[in-house]
């Protein structure tokens, strides 16, 4: 994903907390420029009060959608219709759908079929179907600064501490699956000496697991994450003839923790 992409940000206000909006906007600057900022919900109800306070601050346009049926998310249809209108206008390169609702799975698939990048953002409760439908999926809890992730990943799950209560929450990412996938990718991309370009490896990994993010395990960079695993070794090389290392390569060591 290049940094000059034009992005449409569409938020399901009935399914996401307003406390994440600052982190959402900051995260999207890594992927491009947000040209559409729209949020959908029933603004006549008290449930939208939290969002009303931050809309002007972040220049987000609220779209009114009345709740005709109790217990039903009224924003879904309005978001889908607007997304298709924006798609046909051909004015953006990517969509960011912020919701933890699986109802947007088919929308994500349709947008990608048209060649658009789809970034999903939602809480840990997001169904796997919607996560898989996105090219990249980011957990909102991961973006909040109140959370700290332990830097010792376990084979079955990774534990992380939330807020001041030290409540342990299991991240549904099996380290064995990730490590096996990394080995498989490295074997496919490696040269005769077993080395593969790290950026290419994680590019393929991201396509297999859209919700993979090294920050889930406490590492800001993919290189830091893979260096924490004894199954792999890395090597920095200079590929521009300057003598300064500018690329990182990785190979399988065969070791296990």
C-alpha positions in Angstrom: 0.0 0.0 0.0 1.5 3.3 -1.1 1.4 6.5 0.9 -0.3 8.5 -1.8 -3.6 6.5 -1.9 -6.9 8.4 -1.6 -8.9 6.8 1.1 -12.7 6.8 1.9 -13.2 6.4 5.7 -16.6 5.0 6.6 -17.5 4.5 10.2 -20.3 2.5 11.8 -21.1 4.7 14.8 -23.4 2.1 16.3 -20.7 -0.5 16.4 -17.5 1.4 17.4 -16.6 3.6 20.3 -15.8 7.3 19.8 -12.6 6.9 21.9 -10.8 5.3 19.0 -11.3 8.1 16.4 -8.0 9.9 17.0 -6.1 6.6 16.6 -8.0 5.7 13.5 -7.1 8.9 11.8 -3.5 8.7 12.8 -3.2 5.1 11.6 -4.6 5.9 8.2 -1.9 8.5 7.5 0.5 5.5 7.0 -1.6 4.4 4.0 -2.6 7.6 2.3 -4.8 10.7 2.4 -8.3 10.4 3.7 -10.6 12.3 1.2 -13.9 11.1 2.5 -14.8 11.0 6.2 -18.3 9.8 6.9 -19.9 8.3 10.0 -23.3 6.6 10.1 -25.8 6.3 12.9 -29.0 7.5 14.4 -28.0 11.0 15.7 -31.4 11.5 17.4 -30.6 8.9 20.1 -28.5 9.3 23.2 -26.2 6.5 22.1 -24.5 8.9 19.6 -23.6 11.6 22.2 -20.0 10.4 22.5 -19.5 10.7 18.7 -21.1 14.2 18.5 -18.3 15.7 20.6 -15.5 14.6 18.2 -17.1 14.9 14.8 -16.2 18.6 14.3 -12.7 18.1 15.7 -11.9 15.5 13.1 -14.0 16.9 10.2 -16.2 13.9 9.9 -19.6 14.2 8.2 -22.4 12.5 10.1 -25.0 10.7 8.0 -28.4 10.3 9.6 -30.0 6.9 9.5 -33.1 6.3 11.7 -33.5 3.1 13.6 -36.7 1.7 12.3 -36.4 -1.6 14.1 -35.3 -2.1 17.7 -32.1 -4.2 18.0 -31.1 -3.7 14.3 -28.1 -1.7 13.1 -29.6 1.0 10.9 -26.3 2.2 9.6 -25.4 -0.9 7.5 -27.5 -0.1 4.4 -26.6 3.6 4.3 -22.9 2.8 4.5 -23.1 0.2 1.8 -25.0 2.5 -0.6 -22.5 5.3 0.0 -19.6 3.0 -0.5 -20.9 1.8 -3.8 -21.6 5.4 -4.9 -18.0 6.4 -4.0 -16.7 3.3 -5.8 -18.5 4.2 -9.0 -17.2 7.8 -8.8 -13.7 6.3 -9.1 -12.4 9.1 -6.8 -10.6 6.9 -4.3 -8.1 4.1 -4.3 -8.9 2.5 -0.9 -11.7 2.2 1.6 -11.4 2.0 5.4 -14.4 0.3 6.9 -14.6 0.8 10.7 -16.9 -1.7 12.2 -17.0 -5.0 14.2 -20.0 -6.2 12.2 -19.8 -9.1 9.8 -22.6 -7.5 7.7 -19.9 -5.6 5.8 -18.1 -8.8 4.6 -19.8 -8.8 1.2 -19.1 -5.1 0.8 -15.4 -5.6 1.4 -15.3 -8.4 -1.1 -17.1 -6.3 -3.7 -14.7 -3.4 -3.3 -11.7 -5.6 -3.6 -13.1 -7.2 -6.7 -13.0 -3.8 -8.3 -9.3 -3.4 -7.5 -9.7 -1.2 -4.4 -7.7 -1.7 -1.3 -9.9 -2.4 1.8 -8.6 -1.7 5.3 -10.8 -3.0 8.1 -10.8 -1.7 11.6 -12.8 -3.2 14.5 -12.6 -4.6 18.0 -11.4 -8.1 18.9 -15.1 -9.4 18.7 -15.1 -8.9 14.9 -16.1 -12.1 13.1 -13.3 -13.8 11.1 -15.3 -13.5 7.9 -15.1 -9.7 7.8 -11.4 -9.8 8.8 -10.5 -12.2 6.0 -12.5 -10.2 3.5 -10.2 -7.1 4.1 -6.7 -6.8 2.6 -5.6 -5.4 6.0 -7.4 -5.6 9.3 -6.4 -3.6 12.4 -7.7 -4.2 15.9 -8.8 -1.0 17.5 -7.7 -2.1 21.0 -4.2 -2.4 19.7 -4.0 1.3 18.8 -5.0 2.5 22.2 -2.0 3.6 24.3 -3.4 2.2 27.6 -2.6 -1.3 26.4 0.8 -2.9 26.7 1.7 -6.3 25.1 4.2 -8.7 26.7 7.2 -9.2 24.5 7.4 -13.0 25.2 5.0 -14.6 22.7 3.6 -18.0 23.7 3.1 -20.9 21.3 -0.7 -21.0 21.8 -1.7 -17.5 22.6 -0.2 -14.2 23.5 -1.3 -12.6 26.8 -1.6 -8.8 27.1 -2.4 -6.5 30.0 -5.2 -4.1 29.7 -5.5 -0.8 31.6 -4.6 -0.6 35.3 -6.6 -3.7 36.3 -3.9 -6.0 34.8 -6.7 -8.0 33.2 -5.3 -10.7 31.0 -6.9 -11.0 27.6 -6.0 -13.7 25.1 -5.1 -12.6 21.5 -6.5 -15.1 19.1 -3.2 -15.6 17.2 -1.6 -19.0 17.4 2.1 -18.5 17.2 2.7 -22.0 15.8 0.5 -21.1 12.8 2.3 -17.8 12.2 5.8 -19.5 12.5 4.8 -22.3 10.2 3.5 -19.8 7.7 6.7 -17.8 7.9 8.8 -20.9 7.3 6.7 -21.8 4.3 6.9 -18.3 2.8 10.7 -18.1 3.3 11.2 -21.5 1.6 9.2 -20.2 -1.4 11.0 -16.9 -1.7 14.5 -17.8 -0.6 17.6 -18.0 -2.8 20.0 -20.9 -3.0 21.5 -20.0 0.4 18.1 -20.0 2.1 17.8 -16.2 2.5 14.7 -14.2 1.7 14.0 -10.5 1.6 12.1 -9.7 4.9 9.8 -7.1 3.4 8.6 -9.6 0.7 8.1 -12.3 3.4 5.8 -10.1 5.5 4.0 -8.8 2.5 2.9 -12.4 1.7 2.2 -13.1 5.4 -0.1 -10.1 5.5 -2.1 -11.5 2.5 -2.5 -14.8 4.3 -3.4 -13.2 7.6 -5.0 -9.8 7.2 -5.1 -9.2 10.9 -1.4 -10.0 11.6 0.4 -7.0 13.1 3.7 -7.2 15.0 2.3 -4.6 17.4 0.0 -7.3 18.7 3.0 -9.0 20.2 4.7 -5.9 21.5 7.0 -5.1 18.6 6.7 -1.9 16.6 8.5 -3.4 13.6 8.3 -6.7 11.8 12.1 -7.0 12.0 11.9 -6.8 15.8 9.2 -9.4 15.9 11.1 -12.0 13.8 14.4 -11.4 15.7 12.5 -12.5 18.9 11.9 -15.9 17.4 14.8 -18.4 17.6 13.5 -20.3 14.5 14.9 -17.5 12.3 18.0 -15.4 11.8 18.3 -12.1 10.1 21.1 -10.3 8.2 21.3 -6.6 7.2 22.9 -6.0 3.8 23.8 -3.1 1.6 22.2 -3.3 -1.8 22.9 0.2 -3.0 26.7 0.0 -3.0 27.0 2.6 -0.2 28.2 0.2 2.4 25.3 1.1 4.7 22.8 -1.7 5.3 19.5 -0.8 3.8 17.7 -4.2 3.5 17.1 -7.0 5.9 17.1 -10.7 4.9 15.8 -13.7 6.9 16.4 -17.4 6.8 15.3 -20.4 8.8 17.6 -21.7 11.5 15.8 -24.8 12.5 15.9 -24.0 16.2 12.8 -24.0 18.4 12.2 -22.3 21.7 
